[in-house]
Amino acid sequence: MSELSAGAKANDLEAYWMPFTANRQFKANPRMVVGADGMYFKLSDGRDLLDGIAGLWCCNAGHNRPRIVEAIQKQAAELDYAPAFQMGHPKQFELASRLARMMPGDLNKVFFTNSGSESVETALKMAIAYHRARGEGQRVRLIGREKGYHGVNFGGMSVGGMPANRKMFGSLMTGVDHMRHTHGIEGNRFSHGQPPNGAEMADDLERLCELHDPSTIAAVIVEPLAGSAGVILPPKGYLERLRAICDKHGILLIFDEVITAYGRLGSPFAVNHFGVEPDIVTTAKALANGVIPMGAVFVQDKIYDAFMTGPENMVEFFHGYTFSGNPMACAAALGTLDTYEEEGLLTRGSELSPYWEDAVHSLKDLPNVIDLRNMGLIAGIELEPRAGKPTARAFEAFLKAYEAGLLIRTTGDTIALSPPLIIEKSHIDFAFGTLRDILKSLD
Ligand SMILES: Cc1ncc(COP(=O)(O)O)c(C=O)c1O
C-alpha cells in the first residue's frame, strides 16, 4: 500500500509546486480556501473572506451560482466529452453563436481554448497564418508592449513585457518587438477613469514600423486595459490611434481581453467600452465564470474567410486543443451567460462605477499612496516601494487584508481590486474601510 493511500501524506504540502506563488513562504503559513458562496470564500479556519478579486479576475458572477452548478451537473450526466476534432456537439455551436451576437462589429467567428494563455497563442498563430493565406507570408513579426501580460506560453511570454516573467526563459521567440508602455505619464496620476495624457504613445508603433518595415509585421497585441502589470489604463485616444496606425500599414490589431471581457469595465467587452474594434479579441477567465477552464478567441469574418479556401476535405487551420469547446466547459459558459444576462451583470459595473470610483479615490490622503486608478469595477492602488525592498509594502498589505477578511491581489507595489460584479455597496464600504485602516498602519 502506498503511503498516500494509507493516508500518511494526505495533508502534506510538499508535493504540490504552486504557480506564481512563494512556495516556501506559503507552505510555512498556508492560506487554505475550502468553500465559496456569493461574494465570499470560506477559509479552513472557518472565517469568511470577502473576494475582492473575483478569484483571479474570473468569477464575475460570484461563487456557487445555481445556473452554472445545475448546467454542469446536467451536462456531466448527459455528455461528458466529445472529440474536439472532426466531431461536434450542439452546445459548441450554440455558445459560439451567442458570443458572436454579444460581440460588436465583424468579430463573428469564435475559436475555443482552455485558458488565456492558449487564447493568446491561438491569436498569434492565426495572425501569422492569415497573412500567409492571403499571400503576405513575409508578415511574421509580432509587436507587444512593455509591461504587457499575455500569459505564460512562449508566444505570449515573448510579446509580453513583464521582465520577471521573461528573464528565466532564454531567448524566447524571435521576430518580436515591443512598444513603450503608457504607465507613469506626467499629469496622469490620480485620474478618474481614463487618463488624459499619452495618446501619442501609440506613435511608438510608427517607430517600430520604420525600424522593421511595416510589411514584415503581422500583428500588434495589447491589453486594452493592462491588469497584471498593475492596472494601467489606456490614455484617452490611445487605442484609436493604434487602430489607425495598424490600418495604415495592414497590420492586425489584437486586443487581449482576458481580464476585460464579460463585464469588468461596465460594458460586455472593452471593444464596446472604448468603441475601437480590433481584428482579433482573446478572452478566457470569466467566460465560464472561472468554474471550468475555458477561453474564446473572436476573429473578424475576413480572417476566417481567408482560411476557407482550398479543397473542402482539408483541415484549414492546423491548430486546436483536445479540450477546445468541450461539453462541460460549454455548459458552464452557457450557464454563466444566462446568469450575466438575467442579473444584468455585464453592465452592472457602469451603474456601480461612480460609487466605486469615489471609494477608490477616498484613499488619496493616505501615506505611501502615490497613485489611484479606476475603471468599471477595477482599482489600482499604487504604493511607494520601500527603499531597497520593492513589493514588500504591498505584500504586507495583502497579508493584513487577509487577516482582516478581505482578499486583494498585489503586483509589484500596486494593489489590484476586481471584485465579482454582484458586489453591493456594503461590500465596497467594507473593502475600502479595511484598506484604509491597513494603509494607515503600514510603515
Ligand atoms: C491579459 C491577460 N492575458 C492572458 C492571461 C493568461 O491567462 P491564463 O492564466 O488563463 O493562461 C492573463 C491572465 O491573467 C491576462 O491577464
Ligand as a Chemical Component Dictionary entry (heavy atoms), coordinates in Angstrom:
data_LIG
# 
_chem_comp.id                   LIG 
_chem_comp.type                 NON-POLYMER 
_chem_comp.pdbx_formal_charge   0 
_chem_comp.three_letter_code    LIG 
# 
loop_
_chem_comp_atom.comp_id 
_chem_comp_atom.atom_id 
_chem_comp_atom.alt_atom_id 
_chem_comp_atom.type_symbol 
_chem_comp_atom.charge 
_chem_comp_atom.model_Cartn_x 
_chem_comp_atom.model_Cartn_y 
_chem_comp_atom.model_Cartn_z 
_chem_comp_atom.pdbx_ordinal 
LIG C1 C1 C 0 -4.392 39.919 -20.345 1  
LIG C2 C2 C 0 -4.102 38.504 -19.994 2  
LIG N1 N1 N 0 -3.789 37.642 -20.972 3  
LIG C3 C3 C 0 -3.545 36.342 -20.720 4  
LIG C4 C4 C 0 -3.617 35.861 -19.433 5  
LIG C5 C5 C 0 -3.316 34.407 -19.175 6  
LIG O1 O1 O 0 -4.445 33.729 -18.807 7  
LIG P1 P1 P 0 -4.326 32.255 -18.170 8  
LIG O2 O2 O 0 -3.721 32.421 -16.819 9  
LIG O3 O3 O 0 -5.748 31.778 -18.141 10 
LIG O4 O4 O 0 -3.482 31.442 -19.078 11 
LIG C6 C6 C 0 -3.964 36.718 -18.389 12 
LIG C7 C7 C 0 -4.049 36.218 -17.014 13 
LIG O5 O5 O 0 -4.135 36.949 -16.052 14 
LIG C8 C8 C 0 -4.200 38.072 -18.675 15 
LIG O6 O6 O 0 -4.497 38.958 -17.708 16 
# 
loop_
_chem_comp_bond.comp_id 
_chem_comp_bond.atom_id_1 
_chem_comp_bond.atom_id_2 
_chem_comp_bond.value_order 
_chem_comp_bond.pdbx_ordinal 
LIG C1 C2 SING 1  
LIG C2 N1 SING 2  
LIG C2 C8 DOUB 3  
LIG N1 C3 DOUB 4  
LIG C3 C4 SING 5  
LIG C4 C5 SING 6  
LIG C4 C6 DOUB 7  
LIG C5 O1 SING 8  
LIG O1 P1 SING 9  
LIG P1 O2 DOUB 10 
LIG P1 O3 SING 11 
LIG P1 O4 SING 12 
LIG C6 C7 SING 13 
LIG C6 C8 SING 14 
LIG C7 O5 DOUB 15 
LIG C8 O6 SING 16 
# 
